């Protein structure tokens, strides 16, 4: 199954952008009548056939549409502090999209060593991971925001915070609730500050632990994504 991402799939005839057209005709060597799939990143999955194979503008004809393709039974928002090494955060984003996440926010914290990353590059990673894992929903990538601003943003669901130094924490397996919209906050390698933890508690954020091992930021974040996926998978069996 070859999957391509096109934002607008309203019409039955679609022309792939130049980069996707080159991949379709030059790399995959698809020709007239060959089948591929398209998604708009909003749950629509289309089966299409190649009409004109052109490395500059490949034309496709949509023959079947499926809405709500691969819709997951839960909503997960990961607010994760940027890592000092940008490649580590990029790795997290790629793997989180493959496993299943709905939103990713770059979280600016008191102890952050880095506050920004290349959002255009991250967006390309999101799209690539969505296509690679054959998903029809593209996670939302949010611009960097402070801990205070995130806490002040209304959220109808559960909010959890991975925190290293406190002993008053709940194991994620006990705190997370399958099917409940959830935001999970993961701080920088210097951890959340005491001020941030106090502010989060006031807003009802639940401190959690991911186990006894000391994890890097990106590892902790990915483990939280995997725990949520496993909890919801188990709830359906």
Secondary structure as UniProt FT lines:
FT   STRAND          3..5
FT   STRAND          13..15
FT   HELIX           18..22
FT   HELIX           23..27
FT   TURN            32..33
FT   STRAND          35..39
FT   STRAND          45..52
FT   STRAND          59..66
FT   TURN            69..70
FT   STRAND          76..80
FT   HELIX           86..99
FT   STRAND          103..108
FT   TURN            110..111
FT   HELIX           119..132
FT   TURN            133..134
FT   STRAND          140..146
FT   HELIX           147..152
FT   STRAND          158..162
FT   STRAND          170..171
FT   HELIX           172..175
FT   TURN            178..179
FT   STRAND          182..186
FT   TURN            189..190
FT   HELIX           194..202
FT   TURN            203..204
FT   STRAND          206..209
FT   HELIX           217..235
//
